[in-house]
Amino acid sequence: MPKKRFEGEYLLTGLIRCPECGAAMTASRTVNRSKDGKKITRMYYSCGRFRSQGSAVCHANSVRKVEAEQAVTDRIRQAVVNPETLQRVVRSINERRSGRMKPLRDELTAIQTHITSLEDKKRKYLELYEIDNIDRNMFSERLSVLHKELDSELTCTSKLELELRDDQADPVSYEFVCFHMTKFDALLRYSPFQQRKTLLHLIVKNITLDDKRRIEEVELAFSKETQNHFLSGAPSVKSIAEGAFSCSKDNLLLNQVITIVI
């Protein structure tokens, strides 16, 4: 592991973007002394380009660590339990499911047509072989090629039929999405630092600041990877968060990315 430049728990390193140049903001701090000589450490997120290349390329544009992290986690907590946001998520999931079906059906129809054509060829070769109008070696070679093509197309057919069957299931309900999103809220509240940091880096795509260095937008992306990591495979870490990670395989979210800007 690389050595830390500063001690401290920085949740958002690399996620916040500099409002001036767009570079990722990294951990920084200042150390001062009060009138009575007591050391005071203040922690910030500052422009990574400024820290590595100096004022010729950008400025510090520092934002206080505590305020930034509080603003981001508060927004996420509000978003994952907000009925209007969750309804948008439900609509997005179900629209994507229905939108996927037509191209899948078209592809399945094309493959089935090709399989029929291959079966016809196979039947003709057999007829030619039976009346001794085709060389044995040529027959074996062509039949082998046909079998490989048929096996490949049948495998594709099985996969497409499985996808269609999954997409034709009942629409994802509001209650189902709400159940999963509130588990993210529990994770944000009760998990240890490293687990919360991993969660944020999985679900937060981007954090932008306005011209006054306040949190402007937080872009979230919930995917199968996020769910598998936190709702299936990870153990609970505190009794208060029991159940926050449990999720049966039958209730997994779809294999697609759901993006929310808050």
N, C-alpha and C positions, 0 to 999 in steps of 0.2 A: 504494500500500500504506500502511496506517496506520502511524504511527511507533510503534516498540516502546517500552513503558514501561521495560523492563529488557533488558539484553543477556543472552544465554544461550539455550540450546536447551531449551525447555519442550515436551515431547512431549504432555502430557495436558491442556493448557489447555482448559477448557470441558467436559471429559469427566468429571472427578471431581465428585461432588455433595457439598455440605456436609451433614454428618451432623445438623446442627441445623435448618436451614431448607430444605434441598434445592436451593439455588441452585448454579449452576456455580461451581467454584473456579478462580481465575485466578492468574497469576504474581505472586509477591511476593518480597521479599528484605530482609535486614537487613545492615547494614554496621557492624562493630565493629573495634576495634583491640586487638591483643594487648599484653602488658606491654612488649614491645620496640618497640611502635609500628607493627607490621605490620598492614595492613588485612586484615580477614577478612570475606568475603562469604558469607552463607548464603542458599540459595535455597529457597523454599517454594511450595506451592499454598495459597491462602487463600480464604475465602468471598468471592465477588464482591459480594454484597449488603453485607457488612460494609465492604468496601473502597470502595464507592460511596456508601453511606448511613450508615455508622457503627454504633456499638454500640447504637443505639436499635432496630435491626432484627435484628441477629445479632452473632456474635462471629467472631474471625478463624479459629478452628478449623484453624490451619495444620498442614500435614503436609509433612515434608521432601521436597523434589523428588526427590533421588536415591533415597531409600527407596521412594517411591511408584512411580516409573517402573520400578525394579528389580522390585518386587513384581508389577506388572501385566504386564510383558514376560515374566517368568518363568512366570506363570500361563498366558499365551497359548501360550508355547513348550511347556509341559507338556500343555496341552489339545489342541493340534493334532497331537501325536504319541502321545497316550494311546489305547491300543486300545479301552478301554471308551467313551471319548468319541466316537471315530470310528465305533464300531458304532452308537451312538445317532444319529449324523448319517446313517449309511447307512439305518437304519430309518426315520428321519424323511423322508428324500428319497423312498424307495420307497413309504411309506404315503401321502404326498401325491400321488404319481403315480397310484397305484391309486384314491385317493379322487376324483381329478379326472375319471376316465373315465366314470362313470355320468351325471353331469349333461351332459357333452359329448355322449354318445350320445343322451340324451333330447332335447337341443337339436337335434342333427342330424336325428333322426326327425321332429321337429315341422317343421323347415324343408323336409325332403323331402316331407312331406304337403302343405305349402303350395305347393310347386313343382308337385306333381301337380294341385292345384286350379287353379292359374294356367294350366297347360297345357290343362286341360279348358275353361276359359273362352275361351282363345285359339282352341281348335278350334271352339267354338260360334259365336264371332264370325265365323270364316271360313265356316262353313256358312251363317250368315245372310246374309253378304255375297254368297256364291255364288248364293243364290236371290233376291237383290235385296230382302231384307227389312230392310235396315239402311242408313241414310244413309252415304254415302261419308265425309263429314267426321267423323261420329260414330265410324265404324269406325276411321279413322286415329288419332283421338284416343285411343280406348280401347285400341287395339293398342299405341300408344306407351307408355301407362301400364303395360300388362301387361309389355312388354319391359323397362322400367326395373325393375319389381318382380322379374322373373325374373333379370335381371343381378345385382341386389343379393343375392338369395337364393342364387344360384349362387356368388357370391364368398364369402359366409358359409360355404357348404357346403365349398368348397375349403380355407378356413382351418381349419374344424373337423376335416376329414379329415386335414389335416397335423398338427394337434395330437394327434389320436388315434393317428396313426401313430407320432409321437415317443413318446407315453406307453406305447404297446404294445411298445416296444423292450425289450431285455433289461434286467433290474433293474440299477441302479447298484451296482457291486461295492465291497467294502471296499477292495480294492487301488487302485481308481480314486480314491476319496475320500482315502485315505492319501497317494497320490502328490501330489494337489493341496495338501493341508494342510501337508505337509512343505515345500512351496515357500514357504508363508507364513512358516514358521520361518526359512528361508534369507533371506527378505527382511528379517525383523526383526533378524537378526544382522548382515547385511553391507551393507544399503543405506545411503546417506547420510541425514543427519538429516531433510531436508525430505521425502524419500520415505518414511521410516519414520513420520513424523508424519502424512502423508496416508493411509498404510495404516491406522494406528491409528484415525484419524477416520472411515475408511470401515467398519471392522469392529467398532469398539467403540461400542455404543449407550449404555452407562451404566456408571459405576464408583461404587460406594457405599462409604462408610467406616462402621466400627462406632463405638461410643461412646468407644473409646480411640484414635480416628483412625488405625486400621489398615485396610488394604484388606479389605473384607468380601465383595463380589461384583463380578464383571466380566461384563457381558452382551455377548456377541459376536453379530454378525449377518453371515453370509457371503451375498453376493448376486451376481447376474450382473454388476452394476456393478463390484463389487470385483474379480471375476475378469477382466473385460475390461480394467480399468485396469492390473492388475499382472501378469496371466498371458498377456496377448495383445499389448497395445500398447506396453508400456514396455520400453526397452532395458536390457540388463544393464549394471551399473555397475562391477562388479569381476570380475576373472577367477575369483575364488573362488566367486562367485555365478552363474557362467555356467549357463544353462539354467533359472534360477529363474523367468524370465519367459515361457519358451516354452510354448505350449499350442495344439494344433491345434484348428480350429473344430469338428471332429468330436467332440472330447472336452470340450466346455464343460459346466459344471454347469447344472442346470436353472434356468429363469427363475423362481426362487422364493427366498425368504429362509430361510436355515437359522440358527436362533437357538440359542446355547449359553450357559448361565450357569455360570461357573466360580468 
